[in-house]
Amino acid sequence: MKLRPPGPTYDRQQEADRIRQIEQADRENHKRGKDLEVGSARLIVRDTATGARVSIRVTNGAIFFDPV
C-alpha cells in the first residue's frame, strides 16, 4: 500500500481519506491465527515435491487439485 505524503498543513478530509485507505487495506489482509475464507477467489498452493502450483477446490465434499 502506498499512501500519499501528508500535506504541509493538517487537512481533516485528507486525514479521513488516509484512515479509510488504511482500514480498507487492513480488512483485505489475511490475519494470522484467524480462519481464512477465500470466497470466490482461488486457493493456490505449491506442491513441495514437484514445485508445481495447483489450485484447491471443493465440490460436494470432494477435494480437487487443478493445475494453475
N, CA, C, O and CB atoms as a CASP TS submission, in Angstrom:
PFRMAT TS
TARGET T0000
AUTHOR 0000-0000-0000
METHOD Language model
MODEL 1
PARENT N/A
ATOM      1  N   MET     1       0.852  -1.159   0.000  1.00  0.00           N
ATOM      2  CA  MET     1       0.000   0.000   0.000  1.00  0.00           C
ATOM      3  C   MET     1       0.907   1.234   0.000  1.00  0.00           C
ATOM      4  O   MET     1       1.887   1.307   0.741  1.00  0.00           O
ATOM      5  CB  MET     1      -0.974  -0.009   1.224  1.00  0.00           C
ATOM      6  N   LYS     2       0.562   2.169  -0.825  1.00  0.00           N
ATOM      7  CA  LYS     2       1.337   3.405  -0.931  1.00  0.00           C
ATOM      8  C   LYS     2       0.415   4.581  -0.614  1.00  0.00           C
ATOM      9  O   LYS     2      -0.527   4.864  -1.354  1.00  0.00           O
ATOM     10  CB  LYS     2       1.975   3.557  -2.356  1.00  0.00           C
ATOM     11  N   LEU     3       0.701   5.259   0.497  1.00  0.00           N
ATOM     12  CA  LEU     3      -0.085   6.430   0.888  1.00  0.00           C
ATOM     13  C   LEU     3       0.615   7.694   0.410  1.00  0.00           C
ATOM     14  O   LEU     3       1.843   7.756   0.335  1.00  0.00           O
ATOM     15  CB  LEU     3      -0.297   6.471   2.425  1.00  0.00           C
ATOM     16  N   ARG     4      -0.187   8.694   0.091  1.00  0.00           N
ATOM     17  CA  ARG     4       0.390   9.987  -0.268  1.00  0.00           C
ATOM     18  C   ARG     4       1.051  10.594   0.962  1.00  0.00           C
ATOM     19  O   ARG     4       0.579  10.393   2.081  1.00  0.00           O
ATOM     20  CB  ARG     4      -0.692  10.945  -0.843  1.00  0.00           C
ATOM     21  N   PRO     5       2.139  11.336   0.767  1.00  0.00           N
ATOM     22  CA  PRO     5       2.741  12.012   1.921  1.00  0.00           C
ATOM     23  C   PRO     5       1.791  13.088   2.444  1.00  0.00           C
ATOM     24  O   PRO     5       1.005  13.641   1.674  1.00  0.00           O
ATOM     25  CB  PRO     5       4.115  12.636   1.542  1.00  0.00           C
ATOM     26  N   PRO     6       1.850  13.387   3.722  1.00  0.00           N
ATOM     27  CA  PRO     6       0.950  14.405   4.276  1.00  0.00           C
ATOM     28  C   PRO     6       1.264  15.778   3.692  1.00  0.00           C
ATOM     29  O   PRO     6       2.398  16.059   3.306  1.00  0.00           O
ATOM     30  CB  PRO     6       1.059  14.446   5.813  1.00  0.00           C
ATOM     31  N   GLY     7       0.246  16.625   3.634  1.00  0.00           N
ATOM     32  CA  GLY     7       0.418  17.988   3.146  1.00  0.00           C
ATOM     33  C   GLY     7       1.136  18.843   4.172  1.00  0.00           C
ATOM     34  O   GLY     7       1.408  18.390   5.283  1.00  0.00           O
ATOM     35  N   PRO     8       1.444  20.072   3.807  1.00  0.00           N
ATOM     36  CA  PRO     8       2.176  20.955   4.723  1.00  0.00           C
ATOM     37  C   PRO     8       1.340  21.386   5.938  1.00  0.00           C
ATOM     38  O   PRO     8       1.889  21.778   6.968  1.00  0.00           O
ATOM     39  CB  PRO     8       2.648  22.187   3.972  1.00  0.00           C
ATOM     40  N   THR     9       0.009  21.309   5.805  1.00  0.00           N
ATOM     41  CA  THR     9      -0.866  21.655   6.935  1.00  0.00           C
ATOM     42  C   THR     9      -1.875  20.531   7.143  1.00  0.00           C
ATOM     43  O   THR     9      -2.148  19.737   6.243  1.00  0.00           O
ATOM     44  CB  THR     9      -1.599  23.018   6.687  1.00  0.00           C
ATOM     45  N   TYR    10      -2.416  20.490   8.347  1.00  0.00           N
ATOM     46  CA  TYR    10      -3.407  19.462   8.664  1.00  0.00           C
ATOM     47  C   TYR    10      -4.675  19.705   7.862  1.00  0.00           C
ATOM     48  O   TYR    10      -5.207  20.815   7.829  1.00  0.00           O
ATOM     49  CB  TYR    10      -3.720  19.444  10.176  1.00  0.00           C
ATOM     50  N   ASP    11      -5.147  18.645   7.217  1.00  0.00           N
ATOM     51  CA  ASP    11      -6.392  18.726   6.449  1.00  0.00           C
ATOM     52  C   ASP    11      -7.283  17.583   6.911  1.00  0.00           C
ATOM     53  O   ASP    11      -6.955  16.412   6.717  1.00  0.00           O
ATOM     54  CB  ASP    11      -6.127  18.655   4.892  1.00  0.00           C
ATOM     55  N   ARG    12      -8.393  17.920   7.513  1.00  0.00           N
ATOM     56  CA  ARG    12      -9.302  16.923   8.087  1.00  0.00           C
ATOM     57  C   ARG    12      -9.762  15.904   7.041  1.00  0.00           C
ATOM     58  O   ARG    12      -9.805  14.709   7.333  1.00  0.00           O
ATOM     59  CB  ARG    12     -10.519  17.615   8.706  1.00  0.00           C
ATOM     60  N   GLN    13     -10.103  16.348   5.843  1.00  0.00           N
ATOM     61  CA  GLN    13     -10.576  15.438   4.790  1.00  0.00           C
ATOM     62  C   GLN    13      -9.458  14.497   4.334  1.00  0.00           C
ATOM     63  O   GLN    13      -9.694  13.308   4.124  1.00  0.00           O
ATOM     64  CB  GLN    13     -11.114  16.241   3.586  1.00  0.00           C
ATOM     65  N   GLN    14      -8.248  15.027   4.182  1.00  0.00           N
ATOM     66  CA  GLN    14      -7.116  14.166   3.796  1.00  0.00           C
ATOM     67  C   GLN    14      -6.848  13.111   4.853  1.00  0.00           C
ATOM     68  O   GLN    14      -6.563  11.958   4.529  1.00  0.00           O
ATOM     69  CB  GLN    14      -5.850  15.004   3.567  1.00  0.00           C
ATOM     70  N   GLU    15      -6.940  13.502   6.114  1.00  0.00           N
ATOM     71  CA  GLU    15      -6.726  12.551   7.206  1.00  0.00           C
ATOM     72  C   GLU    15      -7.816  11.483   7.209  1.00  0.00           C
ATOM     73  O   GLU    15      -7.522  10.312   7.449  1.00  0.00           O
ATOM     74  CB  GLU    15      -6.693  13.281   8.563  1.00  0.00           C
ATOM     75  N   ALA    16      -9.065  11.860   6.947  1.00  0.00           N
ATOM     76  CA  ALA    16     -10.164  10.892   6.883  1.00  0.00           C
ATOM     77  C   ALA    16      -9.935   9.921   5.730  1.00  0.00           C
ATOM     78  O   ALA    16     -10.160   8.721   5.883  1.00  0.00           O
ATOM     79  CB  ALA    16     -11.526  11.613   6.720  1.00  0.00           C
ATOM     80  N   ASP    17      -9.488  10.425   4.572  1.00  0.00           N
ATOM     81  CA  ASP    17      -9.187   9.555   3.426  1.00  0.00           C
ATOM     82  C   ASP    17      -8.051   8.601   3.752  1.00  0.00           C
ATOM     83  O   ASP    17      -8.097   7.426   3.387  1.00  0.00           O
ATOM     84  CB  ASP    17      -8.829  10.392   2.192  1.00  0.00           C
ATOM     85  N   ARG    18      -7.025   9.107   4.440  1.00  0.00           N
ATOM     86  CA  ARG    18      -5.867   8.288   4.823  1.00  0.00           C
ATOM     87  C   ARG    18      -6.309   7.145   5.744  1.00  0.00           C
ATOM     88  O   ARG    18      -5.908   5.996   5.556  1.00  0.00           O
ATOM     89  CB  ARG    18      -4.785   9.162   5.525  1.00  0.00           C
ATOM     90  N   ILE    19      -7.125   7.468   6.725  1.00  0.00           N
ATOM     91  CA  ILE    19      -7.617   6.451   7.657  1.00  0.00           C
ATOM     92  C   ILE    19      -8.466   5.418   6.916  1.00  0.00           C
ATOM     93  O   ILE    19      -8.339   4.219   7.163  1.00  0.00           O
ATOM     94  CB  ILE    19      -8.437   7.104   8.793  1.00  0.00           C
ATOM     95  N   ARG    20      -9.328   5.878   6.014  1.00  0.00           N
ATOM     96  CA  ARG    20     -10.168   4.968   5.234  1.00  0.00           C
ATOM     97  C   ARG    20      -9.305   4.004   4.416  1.00  0.00           C
ATOM     98  O   ARG    20      -9.600   2.810   4.360  1.00  0.00           O
ATOM     99  CB  ARG    20     -11.108   5.765   4.304  1.00  0.00           C
ATOM    100  N   GLN    21      -8.239   4.510   3.780  1.00  0.00           N
ATOM    101  CA  GLN    21      -7.346   3.653   2.992  1.00  0.00           C
ATOM    102  C   GLN    21      -6.673   2.604   3.870  1.00  0.00           C
ATOM    103  O   GLN    21      -6.587   1.437   3.489  1.00  0.00           O
ATOM    104  CB  GLN    21      -6.281   4.499   2.279  1.00  0.00           C
ATOM    105  N   ILE    22      -6.200   3.010   5.034  1.00  0.00           N
ATOM    106  CA  ILE    22      -5.533   2.080   5.954  1.00  0.00           C
ATOM    107  C   ILE    22      -6.508   1.014   6.428  1.00  0.00           C
ATOM    108  O   ILE    22      -6.164  -0.167   6.462  1.00  0.00           O
ATOM    109  CB  ILE    22      -4.940   2.834   7.163  1.00  0.00           C
ATOM    110  N   GLU    23      -7.726   1.418   6.797  1.00  0.00           N
ATOM    111  CA  GLU    23      -8.720   0.454   7.269  1.00  0.00           C
ATOM    112  C   GLU    23      -9.130  -0.519   6.165  1.00  0.00           C
ATOM    113  O   GLU    23      -9.314  -1.707   6.430  1.00  0.00           O
ATOM    114  CB  GLU    23      -9.951   1.185   7.801  1.00  0.00           C
ATOM    115  N   GLN    24      -9.273  -0.034   4.939  1.00  0.00           N
ATOM    116  CA  GLN    24      -9.630  -0.909   3.825  1.00  0.00           C
ATOM    117  C   GLN    24      -8.515  -1.920   3.566  1.00  0.00           C
ATOM    118  O   GLN    24      -8.795  -3.104   3.374  1.00  0.00           O
ATOM    119  CB  GLN    24      -9.910  -0.080   2.553  1.00  0.00           C
ATOM    120  N   ALA    25      -7.274  -1.483   3.558  1.00  0.00           N
ATOM    121  CA  ALA    25      -6.150  -2.391   3.341  1.00  0.00           C
ATOM    122  C   ALA    25      -6.075  -3.423   4.465  1.00  0.00           C
ATOM    123  O   ALA    25      -5.769  -4.591   4.222  1.00  0.00           O
ATOM    124  CB  ALA    25      -4.826  -1.603   3.247  1.00  0.00           C
ATOM    125  N   ASP    26      -6.353  -2.993   5.691  1.00  0.00           N
ATOM    126  CA  ASP    26      -6.325  -3.909   6.826  1.00  0.00           C
ATOM    127  C   ASP    26      -7.397  -4.989   6.687  1.00  0.00           C
ATOM    128  O   ASP    26      -7.148  -6.149   7.017  1.00  0.00           O
ATOM    129  CB  ASP    26      -6.518  -3.140   8.136  1.00  0.00           C
ATOM    130  N   ARG    27      -8.595  -4.620   6.199  1.00  0.00           N
ATOM    131  CA  ARG    27      -9.664  -5.612   6.009  1.00  0.00           C
ATOM    132  C   ARG    27      -9.279  -6.640   4.940  1.00  0.00           C
ATOM    133  O   ARG    27      -9.678  -7.802   5.028  1.00  0.00           O
ATOM    134  CB  ARG    27     -10.984  -4.909   5.617  1.00  0.00           C
ATOM    135  N   GLU    28      -8.516  -6.225   3.943  1.00  0.00           N
ATOM    136  CA  GLU    28      -8.150  -7.120   2.845  1.00  0.00           C
ATOM    137  C   GLU    28      -6.975  -8.037   3.177  1.00  0.00           C
ATOM    138  O   GLU    28      -6.724  -9.000   2.453  1.00  0.00           O
ATOM    139  CB  GLU    28      -7.817  -6.309   1.625  1.00  0.00           C
ATOM    140  N   ASN    29      -6.257  -7.754   4.252  1.00  0.00           N
ATOM    141  CA  ASN    29      -5.124  -8.584   4.645  1.00  0.00           C
ATOM    142  C   ASN    29      -5.588  -9.832   5.376  1.00  0.00           C
ATOM    143  O   ASN    29      -6.599  -9.811   6.079  1.00  0.00           O
ATOM    144  CB  ASN    29      -4.161  -7.791   5.522  1.00  0.00           C
ATOM    145  N   HIS    30      -4.847 -10.920   5.207  1.00  0.00           N
ATOM    146  CA  HIS    30      -5.127 -12.146   5.944  1.00  0.00           C
ATOM    147  C   HIS    30      -4.436 -12.057   7.298  1.00  0.00           C
ATOM    148  O   HIS    30      -3.262 -11.698   7.383  1.00  0.00           O
ATOM    149  CB  HIS    30      -4.654 -13.408   5.153  1.00  0.00           C
ATOM    150  N   LYS    31      -5.160 -12.381   8.334  1.00  0.00           N
ATOM    151  CA  LYS    31      -4.634 -12.299   9.686  1.00  0.00           C
ATOM    152  C   LYS    31      -4.166 -13.671  10.161  1.00  0.00           C
ATOM    153  O   LYS    31      -4.813 -14.683   9.891  1.00  0.00           O
ATOM    154  CB  LYS    31      -5.692 -11.733  10.640  1.00  0.00           C
ATOM    155  N   ARG    32      -3.065 -13.698  10.853  1.00  0.00           N
ATOM    156  CA  ARG    32      -2.572 -14.956  11.429  1.00  0.00           C
ATOM    157  C   ARG    32      -3.466 -15.356  12.593  1.00  0.00           C
ATOM    158  O   ARG    32      -3.960 -14.507  13.334  1.00  0.00           O
ATOM    159  CB  ARG    32      -1.092 -14.820  11.896  1.00  0.00           C
ATOM    160  N   GLY    33      -3.665 -16.654  12.742  1.00  0.00           N
ATOM    161  CA  GLY    33      -4.471 -17.148  13.843  1.00  0.00           C
ATOM    162  C   GLY    33      -5.967 -16.982  13.630  1.00  0.00           C
ATOM    163  O   GLY    33      -6.746 -17.175  14.563  1.00  0.00           O
ATOM    164  N   LYS    34      -6.381 -16.628  12.422  1.00  0.00           N
ATOM    165  CA  LYS    34      -7.804 -16.450  12.104  1.00  0.00           C
ATOM    166  C   LYS    34      -8.181 -17.414  10.991  1.00  0.00           C
ATOM    167  O   LYS    34      -7.327 -17.816  10.201  1.00  0.00           O
ATOM    168  CB  LYS    34      -8.114 -14.975  11.686  1.00  0.00           C
ATOM    169  N   ASP    35      -9.457 -17.788  10.924  1.00  0.00           N
ATOM    170  CA  ASP    35      -9.941 -18.603   9.819  1.00  0.00           C
ATOM    171  C   ASP    35      -9.747 -17.836   8.523  1.00  0.00           C
ATOM    172  O   ASP    35      -9.800 -16.606   8.501  1.00  0.00           O
ATOM    173  CB  ASP    35     -11.429 -18.991  10.017  1.00  0.00           C
ATOM    174  N   LEU    36      -9.526 -18.568   7.453  1.00  0.00           N
ATOM    175  CA  LEU    36      -9.334 -17.947   6.147  1.00  0.00           C
ATOM    176  C   LEU    36     -10.401 -18.456   5.198  1.00  0.00           C
ATOM    177  O   LEU    36     -10.458 -19.650   4.904  1.00  0.00           O
ATOM    178  CB  LEU    36      -7.918 -18.237   5.589  1.00  0.00           C
ATOM    179  N   GLU    37     -11.239 -17.566   4.724  1.00  0.00           N
ATOM    180  CA  GLU    37     -12.259 -17.921   3.742  1.00  0.00           C
ATOM    181  C   GLU    37     -11.952 -17.131   2.478  1.00  0.00           C
ATOM    182  O   GLU    37     -11.922 -15.901   2.502  1.00  0.00           O
ATOM    183  CB  GLU    37     -13.718 -17.622   4.273  1.00  0.00           C
ATOM    184  N   VAL    38     -11.723 -17.839   1.371  1.00  0.00           N
ATOM    185  CA  VAL    38     -11.325 -17.152   0.150  1.00  0.00           C
ATOM    186  C   VAL    38     -12.504 -16.779  -0.725  1.00  0.00           C
ATOM    187  O   VAL    38     -12.326 -16.048  -1.699  1.00  0.00           O
ATOM    188  CB  VAL    38     -10.376 -18.005  -0.628  1.00  0.00           C
ATOM    189  N   GLY    39     -13.698 -17.251  -0.419  1.00  0.00           N
ATOM    190  CA  GLY    39     -14.888 -16.897  -1.196  1.00  0.00           C
ATOM    191  C   GLY    39     -14.757 -17.347  -2.633  1.00  0.00           C
ATOM    192  O   GLY    39     -14.501 -18.522  -2.896  1.00  0.00           O
ATOM    193  N   SER    40     -14.931 -16.418  -3.575  1.00  0.00           N
ATOM    194  CA  SER    40     -14.875 -16.781  -4.988  1.00  0.00           C
ATOM    195  C   SER    40     -13.440 -16.804  -5.523  1.00  0.00           C
ATOM    196  O   SER    40     -13.214 -17.191  -6.670  1.00  0.00           O
ATOM    197  CB  SER    40     -15.714 -15.810  -5.805  1.00  0.00           C
ATOM    198  N   ALA    41     -12.467 -16.390  -4.697  1.00  0.00           N
ATOM    199  CA  ALA    41     -11.068 -16.423  -5.123  1.00  0.00           C
ATOM    200  C   ALA    41     -10.547 -17.858  -5.085  1.00  0.00           C
ATOM    201  O   ALA    41     -11.169 -18.737  -4.487  1.00  0.00           O
ATOM    202  CB  ALA    41     -10.198 -15.505  -4.225  1.00  0.00           C
ATOM    203  N   ARG    42      -9.404 -18.088  -5.727  1.00  0.00           N
ATOM    204  CA  ARG    42      -8.802 -19.420  -5.709  1.00  0.00           C
ATOM    205  C   ARG    42      -7.786 -19.524  -4.577  1.00  0.00           C
ATOM    206  O   ARG    42      -7.143 -18.538  -4.217  1.00  0.00           O
ATOM    207  CB  ARG    42      -8.133 -19.734  -7.062  1.00  0.00           C
ATOM    208  N   LEU    43      -7.646 -20.719  -4.022  1.00  0.00           N
ATOM    209  CA  LEU    43      -6.595 -21.011  -3.061  1.00  0.00           C
ATOM    210  C   LEU    43      -5.510 -21.739  -3.841  1.00  0.00           C
ATOM    211  O   LEU    43      -5.721 -22.859  -4.307  1.00  0.00           O
ATOM    212  CB  LEU    43      -7.125 -21.869  -1.833  1.00  0.00           C
ATOM    213  N   ILE    44      -4.351 -21.107  -3.983  1.00  0.00           N
ATOM    214  CA  ILE    44      -3.265 -21.679  -4.772  1.00  0.00           C
ATOM    215  C   ILE    44      -2.131 -22.056  -3.836  1.00  0.00           C
ATOM    216  O   ILE    44      -1.700 -21.259  -3.002  1.00  0.00           O
ATOM    217  CB  ILE    44      -2.777 -20.686  -5.866  1.00  0.00           C
ATOM    218  N   VAL    45      -1.653 -23.293  -3.989  1.00  0.00           N
ATOM    219  CA  VAL    45      -0.536 -23.799  -3.192  1.00  0.00           C
ATOM    220  C   VAL    45       0.499 -24.406  -4.134  1.00  0.00           C
ATOM    221  O   VAL    45       0.212 -24.687  -5.298  1.00  0.00           O
ATOM    222  CB  VAL    45      -1.020 -24.850  -2.140  1.00  0.00           C
ATOM    223  N   ARG    46       1.697 -24.601  -3.612  1.00  0.00           N
ATOM    224  CA  ARG    46       2.775 -25.198  -4.402  1.00  0.00           C
ATOM    225  C   ARG    46       3.036 -26.612  -3.893  1.00  0.00           C
ATOM    226  O   ARG    46       3.172 -26.836  -2.690  1.00  0.00           O
ATOM    227  CB  ARG    46       4.074 -24.332  -4.328  1.00  0.00           C
ATOM    228  N   ASP    47       3.103 -27.559  -4.820  1.00  0.00           N
ATOM    229  CA  ASP    47       3.424 -28.951  -4.493  1.00  0.00           C
ATOM    230  C   ASP    47       4.889 -28.999  -4.071  1.00  0.00           C
ATOM    231  O   ASP    47       5.769 -28.625  -4.846  1.00  0.00           O
ATOM    232  CB  ASP    47       3.147 -29.915  -5.715  1.00  0.00           C
ATOM    233  N   THR    48       5.157 -29.454  -2.849  1.00  0.00           N
ATOM    234  CA  THR    48       6.528 -29.445  -2.341  1.00  0.00           C
ATOM    235  C   THR    48       7.429 -30.439  -3.064  1.00  0.00           C
ATOM    236  O   THR    48       8.645 -30.251  -3.093  1.00  0.00           O
ATOM    237  CB  THR    48       6.530 -29.747  -0.863  1.00  0.00           C
ATOM    238  N   ALA    49       6.862 -31.490  -3.647  1.00  0.00           N
ATOM    239  CA  ALA    49       7.678 -32.484  -4.347  1.00  0.00           C
ATOM    240  C   ALA    49       8.040 -32.035  -5.763  1.00  0.00           C
ATOM    241  O   ALA    49       9.185 -32.183  -6.190  1.00  0.00           O
ATOM    242  CB  ALA    49       6.943 -33.817  -4.401  1.00  0.00           C
ATOM    243  N   THR    50       7.068 -31.489  -6.486  1.00  0.00           N
ATOM    244  CA  THR    50       7.308 -31.140  -7.888  1.00  0.00           C
ATOM    245  C   THR    50       7.505 -29.645  -8.119  1.00  0.00           C
ATOM    246  O   THR    50       8.036 -29.234  -9.151  1.00  0.00           O
ATOM    247  CB  THR    50       6.162 -31.622  -8.727  1.00  0.00           C
ATOM    248  N   GLY    51       7.076 -28.837  -7.155  1.00  0.00           N
ATOM    249  CA  GLY    51       7.163 -27.392  -7.316  1.00  0.00           C
ATOM    250  C   GLY    51       6.029 -26.810  -8.140  1.00  0.00           C
ATOM    251  O   GLY    51       5.961 -25.596  -8.336  1.00  0.00           O
ATOM    252  N   ALA    52       5.132 -27.669  -8.628  1.00  0.00           N
ATOM    253  CA  ALA    52       4.011 -27.195  -9.451  1.00  0.00           C
ATOM    254  C   ALA    52       3.008 -26.446  -8.589  1.00  0.00           C
ATOM    255  O   ALA    52       2.785 -26.792  -7.429  1.00  0.00           O
ATOM    256  CB  ALA    52       3.319 -28.377 -10.173  1.00  0.00           C
ATOM    257  N   ARG    53       2.407 -25.417  -9.169  1.00  0.00           N
ATOM    258  CA  ARG    53       1.349 -24.661  -8.491  1.00  0.00           C
ATOM    259  C   ARG    53       0.004 -25.284  -8.846  1.00  0.00           C
ATOM    260  O   ARG    53      -0.263 -25.583 -10.010  1.00  0.00           O
ATOM    261  CB  ARG    53       1.386 -23.143  -8.890  1.00  0.00           C
ATOM    262  N   VAL    54      -0.842 -25.477  -7.832  1.00  0.00           N
ATOM    263  CA  VAL    54      -2.174 -26.037  -8.048  1.00  0.00           C
ATOM    264  C   VAL    54      -3.190 -25.221  -7.256  1.00  0.00           C
ATOM    265  O   VAL    54      -2.877 -24.666  -6.203  1.00  0.00           O
ATOM    266  CB  VAL    54      -2.225 -27.539  -7.633  1.00  0.00           C
ATOM    267  N   SER    55      -4.404 -25.158  -7.778  1.00  0.00           N
ATOM    268  CA  SER    55      -5.483 -24.532  -7.015  1.00  0.00           C
ATOM    269  C   SER    55      -6.306 -25.646  -6.388  1.00  0.00           C
ATOM    270  O   SER    55      -6.432 -26.737  -6.944  1.00  0.00           O
ATOM    271  CB  SER    55      -6.375 -23.604  -7.921  1.00  0.00           C
ATOM    272  N   ILE    56      -6.856 -25.355  -5.235  1.00  0.00           N
ATOM    273  CA  ILE    56      -7.651 -26.337  -4.491  1.00  0.00           C
ATOM    274  C   ILE    56      -9.099 -25.894  -4.546  1.00  0.00           C
ATOM    275  O   ILE    56      -9.417 -24.733  -4.284  1.00  0.00           O
ATOM    276  CB  ILE    56      -7.157 -26.483  -3.005  1.00  0.00           C
ATOM    277  N   ARG    57      -9.979 -26.833  -4.889  1.00  0.00           N
ATOM    278  CA  ARG    57     -11.413 -26.539  -4.863  1.00  0.00           C
ATOM    279  C   ARG    57     -12.137 -27.717  -4.243  1.00  0.00           C
ATOM    280  O   ARG    57     -11.656 -28.849  -4.278  1.00  0.00           O
ATOM    281  CB  ARG    57     -11.961 -26.243  -6.291  1.00  0.00           C
ATOM    282  N   VAL    58     -13.291 -27.438  -3.678  1.00  0.00           N
ATOM    283  CA  VAL    58     -14.117 -28.472  -3.051  1.00  0.00           C
ATOM    284  C   VAL    58     -15.475 -28.455  -3.736  1.00  0.00           C
ATOM    285  O   VAL    58     -16.119 -27.410  -3.834  1.00  0.00           O
ATOM    286  CB  VAL    58     -14.258 -28.242  -1.498  1.00  0.00           C
ATOM    287  N   THR    59     -15.908 -29.630  -4.212  1.00  0.00           N
ATOM    288  CA  THR    59     -17.210 -29.766  -4.844  1.00  0.00           C
ATOM    289  C   THR    59     -17.932 -30.937  -4.207  1.00  0.00           C
ATOM    290  O   THR    59     -17.452 -32.069  -4.257  1.00  0.00           O
ATOM    291  CB  THR    59     -17.077 -29.960  -6.380  1.00  0.00           C
ATOM    292  N   ASN    60     -19.068 -30.675  -3.616  1.00  0.00           N
ATOM    293  CA  ASN    60     -19.860 -31.704  -2.940  1.00  0.00           C
ATOM    294  C   ASN    60     -19.024 -32.518  -1.962  1.00  0.00           C
ATOM    295  O   ASN    60     -19.172 -33.737  -1.882  1.00  0.00           O
ATOM    296  CB  ASN    60     -20.497 -32.630  -3.962  1.00  0.00           C
ATOM    297  N   GLY    61     -18.152 -31.855  -1.224  1.00  0.00           N
ATOM    298  CA  GLY    61     -17.342 -32.509  -0.213  1.00  0.00           C
ATOM    299  C   GLY    61     -16.085 -33.170  -0.733  1.00  0.00           C
ATOM    300  O   GLY    61     -15.287 -33.656   0.068  1.00  0.00           O
ATOM    301  N   ALA    62     -15.870 -33.213  -2.045  1.00  0.00           N
ATOM    302  CA  ALA    62     -14.673 -33.807  -2.619  1.00  0.00           C
ATOM    303  C   ALA    62     -13.646 -32.720  -2.920  1.00  0.00           C
ATOM    304  O   ALA    62     -14.001 -31.652  -3.420  1.00  0.00           O
ATOM    305  CB  ALA    62     -15.017 -34.598  -3.896  1.00  0.00           C
ATOM    306  N   ILE    63     -12.372 -32.986  -2.618  1.00  0.00           N
ATOM    307  CA  ILE    63     -11.299 -32.029  -2.842  1.00  0.00           C
ATOM    308  C   ILE    63     -10.640 -32.314  -4.179  1.00  0.00           C
ATOM    309  O   ILE    63     -10.283 -33.454  -4.479  1.00  0.00           O
ATOM    310  CB  ILE    63     -10.263 -32.080  -1.701  1.00  0.00           C
ATOM    311  N   PHE    64     -10.479 -31.249  -4.993  1.00  0.00           N
ATOM    312  CA  PHE    64      -9.851 -31.374  -6.298  1.00  0.00           C
ATOM    313  C   PHE    64      -8.654 -30.440  -6.378  1.00  0.00           C
ATOM    314  O   PHE    64      -8.667 -29.352  -5.801  1.00  0.00           O
ATOM    315  CB  PHE    64     -10.859 -31.069  -7.427  1.00  0.00           C
ATOM    316  N   PHE    65      -7.621 -30.866  -7.092  1.00  0.00           N
ATOM    317  CA  PHE    65      -6.431 -30.067  -7.316  1.00  0.00           C
ATOM    318  C   PHE    65      -6.316 -29.810  -8.809  1.00  0.00           C
ATOM    319  O   PHE    65      -6.189 -30.745  -9.599  1.00  0.00           O
ATOM    320  CB  PHE    65      -5.156 -30.773  -6.761  1.00  0.00           C
ATOM    321  N   ASP    66      -6.360 -28.544  -9.191  1.00  0.00           N
ATOM    322  CA  ASP    66      -6.297 -28.170 -10.597  1.00  0.00           C
ATOM    323  C   ASP    66      -4.969 -27.468 -10.880  1.00  0.00           C
ATOM    324  O   ASP    66      -4.558 -26.594 -10.117  1.00  0.00           O
ATOM    325  CB  ASP    66      -7.493 -27.259 -10.979  1.00  0.00           C
ATOM    326  N   PRO    67      -4.297 -27.843 -11.971  1.00  0.00           N
ATOM    327  CA  PRO    67      -3.039 -27.151 -12.294  1.00  0.00           C
ATOM    328  C   PRO    67      -3.311 -25.676 -12.577  1.00  0.00           C
ATOM    329  O   PRO    67      -4.362 -25.316 -13.107  1.00  0.00           O
ATOM    330  CB  PRO    67      -2.342 -27.813 -13.515  1.00  0.00           C
ATOM    331  N   VAL    68      -2.371 -24.851 -12.224  1.00  0.00           N
ATOM    332  CA  VAL    68      -2.507 -23.405 -12.456  1.00  0.00           C
ATOM    333  C   VAL    68      -1.624 -23.022 -13.616  1.00  0.00           C
ATOM    334  O   VAL    68      -1.575 -21.851 -13.994  1.00  0.00           O
ATOM    335  CB  VAL    68      -2.135 -22.579 -11.185  1.00  0.00           C
TER
END
